[in-house]
Amino acid sequence: MFDVLGILEGKFGPLVKVDGVFARGTMLFLFEPDHFEQVYRAEEANPLRPGFQVLDYYRTQLRKSRYGGLHGLINAQGPEWREFRTKVNPALLLPKLVKLYAPGIDEIAQDFVQRLSQITHDDAYIKDNFELELTKFSLEATALVALGSRLGCLKDSLDSDHPARRLMKSTRDIFELTYKLEIRPSPWRYIATPAYKMVIEAYDTQWEISMMYINHARKKLEQRGYDIPEEEKSVLEKLIAIDEKVAVMMASEMLLAGIDTVSFVTTSLLFNLAMNQKVQDKLREEIRTSESNYKRYFRACLKEALRLRHVVPANLRRTHRDHIVGGYYIPKGIDVIAPNEYLSRSEKFYPQPEEFIPERWLVEKSDPLYYGNAHPLVTLPFGFGVRSCIGRRIAELEIELLIKRLIEEFKVTWNGPPIKIVNKLTNTFVKPYNFTFTSVK
């Protein structure tokens, strides 16, 4: 994809219009940050980010009674989206509230390290299943935040028919099949193709298992009572007091969309630490000597890993008004794409763009590496503006606590060619995972 974007920019310049690909209408790639900043800020009052048509059809037609007219954050637009987001923002974005989940997530991170210690000798298993193990951690942590209880994902043996494994599989199937239906050519809008039937089955499975866990959590809440300290409340419990339908939808969407981000970013960061042992050693030393210094250096490492690999490689807005950008007329109804990952790895914005250099986020302004020399909207791994990722703070907390426990316990190395990546709906790493974990205690 990077090669294609490079060709488009090199041949046609900073604004490139593309018609009739990816099963969508007209798309406009903007390679100048000033250009997409102009459009995105002008659209911020009513940001329209197209969702997935198959999900919309599933929720509004096939299973309309189940969802009670709600589209959810993923697909909602306009006033419905704004109302939904306004209700859930306090429970998920306030730093003070998010930090309350740290002790529980840290306990899960310690359990993950213990689980990893038991399987580090099995290189073949790590190569094939490291991402699966990370996904178990992420689901366990997400469930703790969303539902207030653990699912048992980190048990030594988790059979393929265990509800948690089935939930993970259905989520992965949804992303894979949605890519086939919405990005690749497909006649699913006219005939029920095999992939369409499979994604409907995956959505049903995801909903049924999510609701099983949600209903179990609600029963526990009713038995325990709601009059408890704020730090002991899950997202579900906080939102039930505001809007029960929104609470159930948000908990379900967290279990759907909240697990792959942590798995991908953690893998990306671990790979970069494994390939840059001096950085890893410094991070470990900061863990051992200074909590505040560790947090500062960890954040720099995380930002650098996210600069190199976004979970979603581009941002998108569909214009609902006309614009004049760079002397060109952009009518309403156009999908305006900011290829942020491509730009984040460009020499135009960052010196040594392909190198993992956390210090670029720490050095003084006078240093040529200083990140602030780049346009502030070049790197947007969690999206832009009011439609940025609502789970960002929770995801960052999960990653921070897990990386801390992993690096203080293990020296992480990578033995093999560079990790490969494919882009579908999101960026995804490809096996094998050539990590080696050696105890440093």
N, C-alpha and C positions, 0 to 999 in steps of 0.2 A: 504493500500500500504506500509506503514511503517513496518508493521509486516512482509510482504513478503520480503522487502529489508533486514530486520534484519536477517531473516532466511537464505537468500542467502549469506550474508556476513559471518554469523556465521558458516555456513556449508562448504562454498567453498573458503572463504578468500577474499583478496582485489581485485581480478580480476575474474569476473564471466561472462561466455559466455552463452547467451540464444538464442536458435534458434526457429524461426517460431512462434513467438507470436506477438500480436498486429498488425497482417496483414503485418508484415515487415520481412526483412531478418535477418541476424545475428546481434545481439546486444551484446555489451560488457559493463558491468557495472564496473566502476572503483571506488573503495571506498577509495583509497588513493589520496589525493589532488596532491601530487608530480607526480603521474602517469598521471592523466588527464591534469595536467598543461604541462607535457612534450609533450603530444599528441596535445593539443590545441595550444600551442605556435608554434609547428612545422608546424601546418596546417594554421597558421594565414595569410600567404601570399595569400592563396586561400581558405578561409574557406567555407566548404560545409556543409550547414545545410538543410537537406531534408525538403521540403515544403509539402503541402497537394496535393495529386494527384487529388482529385476531383476539387479543385480550379484551378489547372494547366490545367486540361481537359476543364473546363469551359472557361478559358481565352484564351487558345491556339487553341481550336477546336470548341466548340459550339458558342462562341461569339468572334471569332478571329478578325473580322473587327472592333469591338467596342474598343478593347484594343490596336490596332495598333502595335502588336508584343511585347508589354511590359508585363512582368510578375509581376512587382511590387516588392517592398522590401520583401514581405512575401515569395514569391516563386522563385525569381530570383537567379541565381548562377553565379559564375565566373565573366568574364569581364562585362557582362550586369549588374550584381548586383553592382559591384564596381563603374561603371560609374553612375548608378542611385544614389547610396549612396553618391558619391562625389558631385553630384549636389544638393542634399537636405540637406546635413550636415550643411552648414552655417546657413540655415534658422531655424534649429531645435535644434542645439547643442551648439551654442555660448552663454555662460551665459549672456553676455551683451545684446544680442538681446532678449533672452527669458524673461529677467526681464522687458522688455518693455511692456509685456502683463499683468503685475501684476495689474495695476489699473482696467482694465476691468474685470479680473477674480475675483478680490476682490469685485467688485460690484455684480457679480453673486453670490458670497458666501454670501453676505449680503441679497440678495433676497432669497436665500435658507433658511437662518436662519429665515427670516420673514415668509416664507411658512411653515417651521417647527413649528414656534410658533403658527400657526393657527390650527395645527393638533395634537399637543402633548397631548391633552386631550383624543384623540381617540386611546386608547391602541390597539384595534383590528386592526385598520388600520396600525399603526406603525409595529405591529408584522408581518403583511402580506406584507406590501408595502414599508418598509424602503429602501430596495435595489432599488426599482423602483424610489423612490424620489432621491436617490443618483445618479442613472443612468441619470436622467433628468439633474441634476447639471453637471455631467461630459460631457454629450452631448452638453449642452449649452456652457460650457467653451471651449470644443474642437472645436466647430463650430466658436466661436469667434476668436480663434487662427488660425484655418485653413482657414476660409472664410472671417473673418473681420466683421461678423454680428451675431446677436443673433437670435435664432429660436423661442423663446417664450415658452421654455419647462417648465418654472417654474410658469406658469399661474395656478390659482386656480383649474381650470378644464381643463384637456387635454384629449379630447375624444379619444377613442381607434382607431378611423379612422384618427386622426390628423397625418400628415406626420411624425412628430417627433416620435410619439408613434409607428407608423408602421416601422420607421427606427430602433428603439430600438428592436422591436420584431423580425425583420428580422435578425438583428445582433445576437441576442440570439439564434434564430433558426439555424443560420449558424453554430455556435459553437456546439450546441447540436447534430445536424444532422451529422456534420463532424466527431464527436466522434463516432457516430453509424456506419458510413461508413468506417472510416479509422482505428479505434482502435479496435472496435468489429468486429467479422467475418461478412463479407458481400460480396455477389456476384455482387455488383453494376458494377464492371468492365466488366461483361459479360451480365447482364440483367439490365434493368431499374427498380430497386426496388422502392417501395413507398417512402422510405427515400431519395433515389437519386432524384426522381422527386420533392420532397419537398425542397431539398437543392438548386436545380436549380431555383425553384420559389423564394426562399429566396434571392439568389444571384441577380436575376433579380430585385426584389423589392428594395434591398439595393442599387443597381446601379442606378435605375431610380429615387429614392428619393434623393440620393446623388447628381446626376446630376441636378435635379431640383434646389437644393440649390446652387450648384456650378455655374450653369448658371445664377441664380438670382444674385449671388455675382459678377460675371463677368460683368453683365449689370450695376450694381452699380459702378463698377470700371471704366467702359467706360464713364459713365455719369459724374463721379467726376473727372476723369483724373488721370494719374499715377505719376505726378510730385508733390509728397507730402513727408513729413518727413518720415524717415525709421520707426520710432516708431508707425506710423499710418498704416503701411502695414501689411496685413495678410500673412500667409505662401503662400497662393495661389498667391497673388500679387507678392511676392518676386520671386517665382519660374517661373511665367509666363515670366518674363524678361530673364530667362535662357533657359527654354524648356517648351513649353505649354503642350505637352503630359505628361511630368513628373509632371507638376504642377497639372493637373487634376487627375492623378493616385494617387499622394501623398495625395491630399485632400480627395479623396475617401477612401483611406486606413486609414487615420486618423479617419474618421467617422466610419469605420468598426472596427478597432482594438484599437482605443484610448479611449474607454469609459469604458470598463469592468475593466481595470487595476485600475483606480481611485476609482471606486465603491468598488472593493474588498479590496484594501489596506486601504481605509478610514474606512470601516467596521471593518477590523482587528484591526486597531489602536484604534478606538473608543471602541471596546470590551475590549482590554487590559487596556485602561485608566479607563473604567468603573469597571473593576475587581481589579484595583490598585489605590484606591482613593488618596493615598499620592502622587503618581506620577502625577495624574490629578491636585491635588491642587497645587503642585509645578509648573506645567506647566502654570496654570492659574495665579499664582502669578508672574511668569516671564513675562507673557503677559502684566500685569498691571504695572510692574515696569521697565522693561528693554527690548527693542526691540532686542538688540544683544544677551542678555542672553536667551531670548525666542527662537530665531533662533537656538542657540547652543543646547538648551535642546530639542527643537522639533526634530532636526535632530537625536539626540540620541534616542528619542522615536520612530521615523520612522524607523531607522536602526534596532532597536530591534524588532519591529513588523514585519519587512520584514525578519529578521532572523528566526523568529518563523513560518512565513507563506509566502512562495514565491508565487507569482501569478502563475508561471510555476515552478513545483517542481524540475525540472532537466534541465540540459543543454545537448546539443547534437551536435556532429560533425560526419560527414561521412568521413572516411579517404580516401585521394586520393593518398596516398603513404604508403609504408610499415614502420612499427615501431618495435622496440624492447623495451618493457616496463616491468620492474621488472623481466627480464629474459625470458619473453614470446614474441613470434612473433605475431604481429598484422598485417595482410595483408591489403591492400587497399580495400575500399568498405565496411568496417565494421562501423556500427553505434556505436560510443563510447559515453556512457552516464555518465555524472557526476551527481549523485543524491544529489544535493546541499542542498535541504531542509532537507532531512534525515540526512546528515552530520552536518548541522547547529544546529540540536537538539540532538547532541551526546555529552555525557560527555567527550568523547575523546578530543573534541576541545573546549568546553565551560563549565565552572563550572555552576552548576544549570541550565542546558540547557533548561528545560521546563518553567523556571521562566522568567517573563517579568522584566528585570532589565536594564533600559536605561543607568544607571551609568557605565556599563561595557564599554561603548563607550566614557567615559569621564575621568575615573580614570587614575592615573599615571601608568607607566610601571611596577612599583614594586608591584602593587596590583594584587592578584591572579585572579581577575575578568577581568583584562585588555584584551580587545578584540584582541589586537595584538599578544597575545600568541597563537592564532589559526593561521593556515595557511591562507594567504590572499585570497586564492581561494575557501575556504570552503563555504562562503556565497556569492552567485552571483545572487541576485534576479532580476537583469536586464540583465543577460547574460554576455558573456565574449568577450573582444577584439573588433575588428572592427564590429562584428555583434551583439554587444550589442544593447539594445532597443534604437531606435532613439528618441522616445518620452519621455525618462526618465526625462529630465529637466522640461518639460512642466507638466508632471504628478506630479512630486514632488512639483512644484509651486502650482498647483491646490490643492493638498492635504494640503500643509502648510497653504495656505490662508483660506481654508474651516475649518480646525481644529482650527485655531486661532479664527475665528468668532464663532464657535460652543462652544468652551471651555470658552470664555469670556462671553458668553450669558447663558450657561446651565451647571448645574451639571448633568453629564451623569452617570446613574447607569444601572446595568443589573440584572434583576429579573427572575431567572430561571436557568436551567442546562446549562453547557458550550455550546457555539455555536458549531454546527456541520458543518462539511465540507466534500465535496465529490470532488474527482479528476476525471476530464474527460480530455478535452484538456487542461484546466486550473483548478486551484483550485476554487471551488465555495461554498459559504456558503448556508446552508439550513435553511429555515424558521422553527420556528418563530424567529423574531428579538425582543428579550425581553428587548429592551432599554426603559428607562424612561428619559425624558429630563425635568429638573426642573430649572426654571429661577433663576439666582443668582444675578440679578440686582434689 
